[in-house]
Amino acid sequence: MHAPAPPPPIDPDLLMLAYRGGVFPMADARDDPEIFWVEPRRRAILPLDGFHLSKSLARTLRRGRFAVTCNRDFAAVMQACAGPRRDEGDTWISERIEASYRQLHARGAAHSIECWQDGRLVGGLYGVGFDRVFCGESMFSRVPDASKVALAWLVAALRRAGARLLDCQFMTEHLASLGAVEITQAEYLVRLRDAQSPTAGDAAGLGVAAGLGDDAGLGAGVGVPLALPEGFAALLGDAAAAGLSSSPGNFIAQSFTQTS
């Protein structure tokens, strides 16, 4: 007998409509073909002007311990995030969910930040982006501080791209130490609507400048993609123009110091 065919990925337009409404999917196990939709009562967000840069993390950024990239290897980041972790149960990132987000990434609606050391992927994160919203899904770290550095670069790139909302879904001690706060789902939905509204940013923002219009060939459920890759590239340009003698991470650390 043939094994049953795996379920298809979640329809990308349905998935984006869910995110635009404040809902996201999870699964009970890696091989679980079913998904369930989650709308938390309490929601963790990281205010883009409230990232907490500790002295030790600032030193790590300035020293340039990691090479940081955007969308260089989305698939590898997802696989690492779905991998087994100490003192944790099975992952909620099922094979079906992984396939769904890889499909979103191919359409420009999901992004990753990677940290590399000696050519090896040692940390990173991924999430869904639209309008001026980024919904962080998961992060991983194989060496100390790699996921923190990835998050610092994400926040800096989101600010450069004109984003308004960084959703972290559920609060953890790790996120709280980096400046995340918890709000009600009702308040989150207000912020989510504001970050999607036409008045949320200047029409001359990075997304429009990059030619990403309302249709952008992405389907009705996706709408305008978040200009995270453009923001990341602009950040590198800013660092080069600043002429700092050390790594671009020094520019990132300095930008947080000036706005804290």
NUSE-999285 format. One line per field, with one value per residue (C-alpha): residue number from 1; x, y, z. Coordinates in steps of 0.2 Angstrom, whole numbers, plus 5000, padded with zeros to 4 digits. Example, Ala and Ser with C-alpha at 12.3 -4.5 7.8 and 13.67 -1.06 7.14 Angstrom:
// NUSE-999285
i	[1:2] .
px	[5062:5068] .
py	[4978:4995] .
pz	[5039:5036] .
***
This chain:
// NUSE-999285
i	[1:2:3:4:5:6:7:8:9:10:11:12:13:14:15:16:17:18:19:20:21:22:23:24:25:26:27:28:29:30:31:32:33:34:35:36:37:38:39:40:41:42:43:44:45:46:47:48:49:50:51:52:53:54:55:56:57:58:59:60:61:62:63:64:65:66:67:68:69:70:71:72:73:74:75:76:77:78:79:80:81:82:83:84:85:86:87:88:89:90:91:92:93:94:95:96:97:98:99:100:101:102:103:104:105:106:107:108:109:110:111:112:113:114:115:116:117:118:119:120:121:122:123:124:125:126:127:128:129:130:131:132:133:134:135:136:137:138:139:140:141:142:143:144:145:146:147:148:149:150:151:152:153:154:155:156:157:158:159:160:161:162:163:164:165:166:167:168:169:170:171:172:173:174:175:176:177:178:179:180:181:182:183:184:185:186:187:188:189:190:191:192:193:194:195:196:197:198:199:200:201:202:203:204:205:206:207:208:209:210:211:212:213:214:215:216:217:218:219:220:221:222:223:224:225:226:227:228:229:230:231:232:233:234:235:236:237:238:239:240:241:242:243:244:245:246:247:248:249:250:251:252:253:254:255:256:257:258:259:260] .
px	[5000:5006:5008:4995:5000:5005:4993:4996:5003:4991:4984:4996:4982:4972:4988:4991:4973:4975:4990:4981:4967:4979:4979:4992:4994:5003:5004:5006:5021:5034:5024:5007:4997:4984:4986:4976:4973:4979:4973:4982:4973:4990:5002:5020:5027:5044:5042:5054:5060:5062:5075:5086:5104:5114:5132:5138:5127:5133:5151:5146:5139:5154:5166:5157:5158:5145:5142:5123:5112:5094:5085:5101:5095:5077:5075:5090:5084:5066:5074:5085:5070:5061:5075:5075:5079:5085:5071:5057:5044:5041:5041:5026:5033:5027:5032:5016:5019:5037:5031:5018:5031:5043:5029:5027:5045:5045:5031:5041:5030:5041:5059:5074:5089:5105:5120:5136:5152:5167:5154:5143:5125:5125:5109:5094:5075:5061:5044:5030:5030:5017:5013:5023:5021:5033:5027:5041:5039:5054:5073:5087:5105:5119:5132:5130:5121:5118:5099:5101:5112:5099:5085:5095:5098:5080:5074:5087:5081:5063:5066:5075:5061:5048:5039:5027:5024:5035:5024:5033:5017:5021:5031:5047:5060:5072:5061:5057:5076:5077:5063:5047:5031:5014:4998:4980:4975:4962:4976:4986:4972:4971:4990:4989:4975:4985:5001:4991:4982:4986:4992:5004:5019:5024:5020:5038:5044:5056:5042:5035:5052:5057:5042:5031:5014:4997:4995:5014:5008:5007:4988:4973:4978:4996:4994:5009:5025:5035:5051:5063:5076:5076:5078:5092:5101:5099:5106:5122:5123:5121:5135:5146:5143:5146:5164:5166:5182:5174:5160:5143:5138:5146:5134:5119:5125:5128:5110:5102:5113:5108:5089:5088] .
py	[5000:5018:5030:5044:5060:5074:5088:5103:5119:5132:5143:5158:5171:5162:5163:5181:5185:5177:5187:5203:5198:5194:5175:5163:5144:5131:5112:5099:5090:5090:5076:5082:5085:5096:5114:5125:5144:5154:5170:5173:5183:5191:5196:5200:5214:5222:5241:5247:5261:5250:5237:5234:5234:5227:5232:5214:5213:5230:5224:5208:5219:5231:5217:5210:5192:5187:5190:5195:5193:5194:5181:5172:5155:5155:5137:5133:5145:5137:5119:5125:5133:5117:5106:5098:5109:5105:5104:5107:5095:5092:5107:5117:5120:5105:5100:5107:5124:5124:5121:5135:5148:5143:5146:5164:5167:5163:5176:5190:5189:5180:5184:5178:5185:5174:5175:5166:5162:5155:5152:5142:5146:5149:5158:5167:5171:5171:5179:5186:5204:5215:5233:5240:5224:5210:5195:5185:5167:5158:5161:5149:5150:5138:5149:5162:5179:5174:5175:5191:5199:5193:5202:5218:5218:5215:5229:5241:5235:5237:5255:5259:5252:5262:5248:5251:5234:5219:5205:5192:5182:5174:5182:5173:5178:5180:5192:5202:5204:5212:5224:5215:5219:5211:5219:5212:5205:5219:5232:5222:5222:5241:5242:5230:5240:5256:5248:5242:5259:5270:5283:5272:5279:5290:5284:5288:5274:5260:5248:5260:5266:5248:5247:5236:5243:5237:5222:5218:5201:5193:5189:5197:5190:5197:5215:5226:5217:5224:5232:5223:5217:5235:5242:5229:5235:5253:5249:5242:5258:5269:5260:5261:5280:5283:5277:5268:5259:5243:5231:5237:5230:5245:5256:5246:5247:5266:5268:5260:5270:5287:5282:5274] .
pz	[5000:4996:5010:5010:5001:5013:5015:5004:5011:5018:5004:5005:5003:5017:5028:5024:5028:5045:5049:5044:5056:5071:5069:5065:5063:5074:5074:5088:5081:5067:5057:5061:5045:5055:5060:5072:5072:5087:5093:5110:5124:5128:5114:5115:5105:5104:5102:5089:5099:5115:5110:5125:5120:5135:5136:5132:5117:5111:5112:5102:5089:5088:5087:5072:5078:5065:5047:5046:5030:5025:5015:5011:5017:5022:5021:5032:5045:5045:5047:5061:5070:5068:5075:5092:5107:5125:5138:5125:5118:5099:5088:5083:5066:5056:5039:5032:5041:5034:5017:5019:5024:5011:4999:5007:5006:4987:4985:4995:5011:5023:5027:5037:5046:5047:5057:5050:5059:5048:5034:5046:5050:5069:5072:5065:5064:5052:5051:5040:5034:5026:5025:5041:5051:5055:5064:5071:5071:5078:5081:5085:5091:5090:5098:5112:5107:5089:5090:5100:5086:5073:5082:5084:5065:5062:5073:5065:5048:5052:5058:5042:5032:5041:5050:5064:5073:5078:5084:5095:5098:5115:5129:5135:5147:5133:5123:5139:5142:5125:5128:5123:5132:5133:5128:5126:5110:5108:5109:5097:5084:5086:5083:5069:5060:5062:5054:5039:5036:5022:5034:5042:5032:5018:5001:4996:5008:5004:4998:4985:4980:4976:4965:4976:4973:4980:4969:4966:4959:4976:4977:4986:5003:5003:4999:5000:5006:5020:5013:5025:5012:5006:5024:5027:5011:5016:5033:5026:5014:5029:5039:5024:5022:5040:5037:5054:5055:5062:5056:5051:5069:5076:5066:5073:5091:5089:5081:5097:5109:5100:5101:5118] .
***
